[in-house]
Amino acid sequence: MPAFSLRTLLLFVVPLLIFTSSQSVLAKSALQARIDPLVKSYLDNETIMGLTVGVLHNGKATTIGYGRLSEKDPRRPDGNTVYEIGSMSKVFTGLLLADAVTQGRVQLDLPATELLPDGVKMPQHEKLPITLRHLATHTSGLPRLPDQFTPADWNNPYADYTVEQLHGFLNRHQLARAPGEKSVYSNLGMGLLGHLLALQTEQPYEQLLRDRITKPFGMSSTSITLSKKQRSRLALPHTADGKLSTNWDLPTLAGAGAIRSTARDMLLLAKSHLAPRKNELGKAIELAWQVHQKPLATGDFAMGLAWHIARDGSTRWHNGQTGGYHSMILISRELDAAVVLLTNTAIGEVDQLAQDILLSLVGADVEPRGFEKSIKVSSKVMQRYVGKYQFTPNLILTVTTKDKQLFVQLTGQSALQVYARSETEWFLKVVEAEVTFNVDNQGKCQSLELFQNGIRQTARRIE
């Protein structure tokens, strides 16, 4: 069965959960009995290598590990296993901004250019400046990534992007629209926000993170630079097809996705948000939790400071992915519950699992997810499709084969394996997308169709 996206599922949280929100805390054995079947379908489908589930309900925290650390390491992950959390790092950056506001160091509507060093300026549109609020709510008008983002190694794409490149981009970039006009998810914008907050305090982002968040919360296993002890607990990264991958480094855009953490630590973060303390950091949590941007278009989520706000108006969530990991956190004050999922497989399929666990946690009857099975296709048939297919002059889909498997790669992105539904119809597991090869009576393929997010696009074969 095709997966539903998180965007669709979160529409229905409130009707399903209203009558169960007062349920008592489950014992770990009962809790695990509910979660095990939901996770088993992902393991049986070989969707994930290893996974740690963290659950917090009515003040009781539980972590459960599944799968294995790698193909060659059968040890099961646990609550202390370290993972890259990717874009979940943005939640920390949003909280650092709220903390700076609470301390009186900045204001949300401060023009971001005021925090840049001499000689560097922010782009603007008709004299309308980009503010810190715009950066924290993905409404700055900045692109997802800078146009001069050309990694030397796509297996670690952010590692060689420098501060000088970032400042150079800002000096020459022209905004296509006014800040606040449209919501466009931007790793650049959130990474820039982390950079600006570090400049304002005259200390590295990681030191700011440690001083203002991880140390006060007791999150001793959450950092960017891993100690020897943390590294010994790091789960090895894997691609969506189960192959060993590489770790990512984000020295300049750290605020967008550089943090590593554990399920135990992330539950400490969740606990702090379910019941904020009456102190300065508690005030910052409340500020970040508030709605700071209402949806600007159909399909948009309301935004806190980095938090996505679900359709129920209560649940805050964020996910993240690097080259070998995926993460997800859901926090609901209405249900007094939170779910954290950390996996060492770069696949977004577990976002639905996180919500299913939350639903199950508070009493909803959730069936284990069914997965579509693929069929075997001969290498001869796959070879027909190998080539380049053009959507636009700057957007090309490259089709290749390796080890009797078929891969597709969009311009500027990593190669992803596709799986056969039939000889001509293929699907991806890492994202909800389908590729159909258009074959003539002679068996030649001259074009393909990509179906994703309800949109079907045709690309003609150019070689």
Secondary structure, DSSP 8 states (H G I E B T S, - for coil): -----HHHHGGGHHHHHGGGTT-----HHHHHHHHHHHHHHHHHTT--SEEEEEEEETTEEEEEEEE-SBTTB-----TT-BEE-GGGHHHHHHHHHHHHHHTTS--TTSBGGGGS-TT-----BTTB--BHHHHHTT-S---SS-TT---S-TTSTTTT--HHHHHHHHHH---SS-TTS-----HHHHHHHHHHHHHHHTS-HHHHHIIIIIHHHT-TT-BSS--HHHHHTB---B-TTS-B------SSSHHHH--EE-HHHHHHHHHHHHS--SSHHHHHHHHHHS--B---STT--EESSS-EE-TTSS-EEEEEE-SS-EEEEEEETTTTEEEEEEESS--TTHHHHHHHHHHHHTT-----------B---HHHHHHH-EEEEEETTEEEEEEEETTEEEEEETTS--EEEEESSSSEEEESSSSEEEEEEE-TTS-EEEEEEEETTEEEEEEE--
